[in-house]
């Protein structure tokens, strides 16, 4: 049986997401075999158990349940993915305890935040947010994860900076932080060394590009000089010469009334965040450039194709600048008088631009709403809304009621057995 | 090995097994990141691409170990080879790769080659090394600088050679153990296993 199991993890090795803390092999076997048999009933049952535990728990450590739930999810769904529901769970749990200051420097909570960040498109934003809120600022693990993210992006300087910040905050355990910082420095120096080796090997490509055309000479009264360098800002700073054409152009602008965009002058945007400022405003989600919103497929129309196969976007119909000729005999169409005040009518209002929704943004919105609600007279739902919606899945009243009922039943049985076992002695 | 392609002798078997350890240990050191990746070079062996260290010190060490191991394999006195990965700072054992070796001692007297083709043996070896590579799917990340140690278990009545010292088994307490595939040359049988720290 063991031999079969071995083959199984090996066969699906590509579908197992590595975890930092490793996987228990028994859980992995179980998860993989369940997947093959499609035995989701057991998984669902366990998930339901966790969900109800989340709601019924009344001890003083609700985070513990969440922690176990998420660990179980990781082990049970080795391939991750949508059905694991992990990202929803992480979002819920980090949002749920933002009020609980006692968890802010709880390693479990901070680990959950780090997992949440790792599953996010912009982990750096999350780390900065954590710093601003004071979540995990005294724990080494925050700085380690943060620095690793910078390192992944190749920004060794910032990665080092994060450790300095950690030392400043006296993050614990200090040994661990020191050790990881040392390892980072070793990697950084090795990286720098390798770069030098590479540089010396292909020195020629790093030479400034040859300039094949000279500046155009101005003729007559016009003093405009067209810039001829078309390679962007990166090359320009290397070559050093030929930088004078920026100034004459500006002098010229008063003359021609036109501000000409100079692409050589335009700085290429520097993506690295140069300062570690803490911020409160929601971050711009620039990473989500080409993301498609989910929509019904039947509503989507294929753009018309030209005969060359290229997709041609139909030009927007130009507004007619002329009055269309109307036959005099033609009756104007009888219009039903508009009874609704058009300014109030919202049936056909312009669609508001959909807001980009990042998990972090949702989280902040949630918090802001809570803050604004604090001022207003509180809206009170006359049912236990919190309990129904608190987990990753929604519960219905009956489920909650059943849960309470079974709990009570179990208690009754226990007390009755205690009584019955006690009675013969007396 | 030259005269009969179909059979295998004690000497050939010892060589094959020693080779396996050389490549296997190199693979582990590479996969687990004990040494930086740029100190390895790629070679093709067993019809697969493997990594061998180019670090001179490590190479010498490995050659010594493998030569000694070959001797012991010839004498059929070796029982186990264990690769222990420890944390450099705390000296805590994080991973333990254990290879149990069963020797057929009758091969020492009976010199007749056994019936097993090299190709079949190499196939088996290949699948073991593949599995070693695949273990990264469940092994915990080694996020601290690590060192490694090789332990060899030999029969009690043998003397410990110079440069070798006696050591404890260095077992991980609270560990997960995963058996890997095994292979046999019909003289030496090698069972592989990895144990790692259970983290919760």
Interface residues (C-beta under 8 A of the other chain):
Chain A: X2 X6 X9 X10 X13 X16 X18 X19 X20 X21 X22 X23 X24 X25 X26 X28 X71 X175 X179 X180 X183 X190 X194
Chain B: X36 X38 X89 X130 X131 X134 X136 X137 X138 X139 X140 X141 X143 X144 X145 X176 X177 X178 X179 X180 X181 X196 X197 X198 X199 X200
